[in-house]
Amino acid sequence: MPWPTWCGEMARVLVVEDEPAIAELIAINLRHVGFEVVIAVSAEQAQTAVDTVLPDLAMLDWMLPGISGVELTRRWRQAARTRELPIIMLTARAEERDKVAGLDAGADDYLVKPFSTGELLARIRAVLRRRAPTASEAVVEFGGLRLDPSIRRVSRGETDCRLGPTEFKLLHYLMTHPEHVHSRAQLLDRVWGDHVFIEERTVDVHIKRLREALLPVHCAQLIETVRGAGYRLTHSATAA
C-alpha cells in the first residue's frame, strides 16, 4: 500500500506500550502494511528512541511505568524537536473526560482499547495525512495574522505563534475560507480528511488549542463560535 510512505521513504512508527503481547500485535499489523516499527516499553525508552531517530508518528499507551503517556505527550509538545510529532494515545480509559485530557495534553487522536486493526490503520492514515505538506504554498493574511505554508510559520508582526500540525492545518483552512460558518462535520472532512473514527468533540478541543496559541498575538478573538452551527474566522468575532 502506498500510504505508509513519507517523503519517498517508509514511514517510521514508534509504539510505546508496556504490554509485550499488545506491542507485538500492533507491530505485526503495521509491518504487514509496510511501516517500519520501533517498540519502547517505557517513557525513558521512548525518549531515547526519539532522540536517536525522530519517528513519523508515535503511539503512546496512557499507563506506562514511571512517566505516563499523557505526561510524555506534554513534554514532547513543549520541546522544539518533537513539537510537531504526530501522536496517537492508546488507552483503556473510554470516558469523555479522559479523551479530553489526552487531547488537551497534545495528542492528535485517542484510540480506546480494544480496537480493531482496521480502526488502528484508519487512525494512523488520518493523522499522517494531516502532516502531509499543504497543497497551497501561497501566503495567507487575515486580521493581522500571516500564515506561510512553505515554512510552516504563523506570525503577527515580528511575533511567531507556536502551533501543532493539526492546529496549523485548521488555521490555514479557516484563513483561506474566512467569514464562512463551518460545521464540525465540515471541518473534520476538510482538515482531518478521514474522520470515520474521529468524534466531532475533537474539533472543539483543537479550536481551544488554536485559540490558546493565538493569545500571545491577540488574535484568538478572530475565531467565533456560532452557537448550534460551528465556527468561523471573522473580523467581528467574540470568541466563546
C-alpha positions in Angstrom: 0.0 0.0 0.0 1.4 3.5 -0.9 0.1 5.5 2.1 2.7 4.3 4.8 5.4 6.1 2.8 6.6 9.6 3.9 8.7 11.8 1.6 9.5 8.7 -0.5 10.6 6.6 2.5 9.0 4.0 4.6 7.1 5.7 7.5 8.5 5.0 10.9 6.1 4.5 13.8 7.2 4.4 17.5 4.9 2.1 19.6 5.2 2.9 23.3 3.4 0.0 25.1 4.5 -1.8 28.3 2.4 -4.9 27.5 4.7 -7.1 25.2 1.8 -9.0 23.6 -0.1 -5.8 22.7 3.0 -4.1 21.4 4.0 -7.0 19.2 0.5 -7.4 17.8 0.4 -3.7 16.8 3.9 -4.0 15.4 3.0 -7.1 13.3 -0.1 -5.4 11.8 1.9 -2.2 11.0 4.8 -4.1 9.4 2.4 -6.1 7.4 1.3 -3.0 5.5 4.7 -1.5 5.1 5.6 0.5 8.2 8.9 0.5 10.0 8.2 -0.1 13.7 10.2 0.6 16.8 8.9 -0.6 20.2 9.5 1.0 23.6 8.2 -0.3 26.9 8.6 2.9 28.9 8.7 6.7 28.6 12.5 6.5 29.1 13.0 4.1 26.2 10.6 6.2 24.1 12.6 9.3 24.7 15.9 7.5 23.8 14.3 6.3 20.6 13.1 9.8 19.7 16.4 11.3 20.5 18.1 8.7 18.2 15.7 9.0 15.2 12.6 11.1 15.1 9.7 8.9 14.0 6.9 10.0 11.6 4.3 9.1 14.3 4.2 7.9 17.9 1.5 5.7 19.5 1.6 6.1 23.3 -0.1 3.9 25.9 -1.6 6.1 28.6 -0.5 3.9 31.5 3.3 3.5 31.4 5.7 2.7 34.2 7.1 5.9 35.7 6.1 8.8 33.4 2.6 8.3 31.9 1.9 8.7 28.2 -0.1 11.9 28.9 2.9 13.4 30.7 5.3 12.3 28.0 3.0 13.9 25.4 3.1 17.2 27.3 6.9 17.1 27.4 7.1 16.4 23.7 4.8 19.2 22.8 7.0 21.6 24.8 10.2 20.5 23.1 11.2 22.0 19.7 12.3 18.7 18.2 9.1 16.9 19.0 6.5 19.7 19.0 5.0 18.6 15.6 5.4 14.9 16.1 2.0 13.2 15.4 0.8 11.4 18.5 -2.0 8.8 19.0 -2.9 8.0 22.6 -3.7 4.3 23.3 -5.7 3.6 26.4 -8.4 1.6 28.0 -9.9 4.8 29.5 -13.0 5.4 27.5 -14.7 8.2 29.4 -15.1 11.6 27.6 -13.1 13.4 30.3 -10.2 11.1 29.7 -10.3 11.7 26.0 -10.4 15.4 26.5 -7.4 15.1 28.9 -5.4 13.2 26.3 -6.2 15.6 23.5 -5.6 18.6 25.8 -2.2 17.2 26.6 -1.3 17.4 22.9 -2.4 14.1 21.4 -3.7 14.3 17.8 -6.0 11.4 18.3 -7.2 9.0 21.0 -7.7 5.3 20.5 -9.6 3.2 23.1 -8.6 -0.4 23.7 -9.7 -2.9 22.5 -9.5 -1.7 18.9 -9.6 -3.4 15.5 -6.7 -3.5 13.0 -8.9 -1.6 10.6 -9.6 1.2 13.0 -5.9 1.4 14.0 -4.8 1.8 10.4 -7.5 4.3 9.6 -6.5 6.5 12.6 -2.8 6.3 11.6 -3.7 7.1 8.0 -5.7 10.1 9.0 -3.1 11.5 11.4 -0.3 11.1 8.8 -2.4 12.8 6.2 -2.7 15.8 8.4 1.1 16.0 8.4 1.3 15.9 4.6 2.6 19.1 3.0 -0.1 21.7 2.5 -1.4 21.7 -1.1 -1.3 25.5 -1.4 2.0 27.2 -0.7 0.6 30.8 -1.0 1.0 33.1 2.0 -2.4 34.0 3.6 -3.1 37.0 5.7 -6.2 37.9 7.8 -6.8 40.2 10.7 -3.1 40.9 11.1 -2.1 37.2 11.1 0.3 36.0 8.4 0.5 32.2 7.6 3.2 30.9 5.3 2.6 27.2 4.4 6.0 26.9 2.7 7.9 27.4 6.0 5.0 26.5 8.4 5.1 29.9 10.1 2.3 31.8 11.6 3.1 35.3 12.8 1.8 38.8 13.6 4.3 41.4 13.1 7.6 40.1 14.5 5.9 37.6 16.9 5.6 34.0 15.9 2.8 31.6 17.0 3.6 28.1 18.1 1.1 25.7 16.5 0.9 22.0 16.4 0.4 20.3 13.0 -3.4 19.9 13.3 -3.9 23.5 14.6 -1.7 24.8 11.7 -3.9 23.0 9.2 -7.1 24.1 10.9 -6.0 27.7 10.9 -4.9 27.5 7.3 -8.3 26.2 6.3 -10.1 28.9 8.3 -7.9 31.7 6.9 -8.5 30.5 3.3 -12.2 30.4 3.9 -12.9 33.4 6.1 -16.3 34.7 7.1 -17.9 31.4 6.4 -19.5 29.3 9.1 -18.1 25.7 9.1 -19.8 22.9 11.0 -17.7 20.4 13.0 -18.5 17.8 10.4 -17.3 20.0 7.6 -14.1 20.8 9.5 -13.5 17.1 10.1 -13.9 16.4 6.4 -11.7 19.4 5.2 -9.0 19.4 7.8 -8.8 15.8 9.0 -9.7 14.3 5.7 -10.7 10.8 7.0 -12.9 11.1 10.0 -14.7 7.8 10.1 -13.5 7.1 13.6 -13.0 10.7 14.8 -15.6 12.3 17.1 -16.9 15.9 16.4 -15.7 16.7 20.0 -12.2 16.5 18.6 -12.8 19.8 16.7 -13.7 21.6 19.9 -10.5 20.6 21.5 -8.3 21.7 18.6 -10.2 25.0 18.3 -9.5 25.6 22.0 -5.8 24.8 21.5 -5.7 27.1 18.4 -7.2 30.0 20.3 -4.7 29.5 23.1 -1.8 29.5 20.6 -3.2 32.8 19.2 -3.5 34.5 22.5 0.1 35.9 22.6 -0.6 37.8 19.3 -4.1 38.9 20.4 -5.8 37.0 17.6 -7.8 34.4 19.5 -10.9 36.6 19.1 -10.9 36.1 15.4 -12.3 32.6 15.8 -16.0 32.8 16.5 -18.2 30.1 17.9 -21.5 30.1 16.1 -24.0 28.5 18.5 -25.6 25.4 17.1 -23.7 25.8 13.8 -19.9 25.6 14.2 -17.0 28.0 13.8 -15.9 30.9 11.5 -13.0 33.2 11.2 -14.2 36.8 11.2 -13.0 40.3 12.0 -16.1 40.9 14.2 -15.9 37.7 16.3 -16.2 37.5 20.0 -14.8 34.0 21.0 -17.0 31.8 23.1 
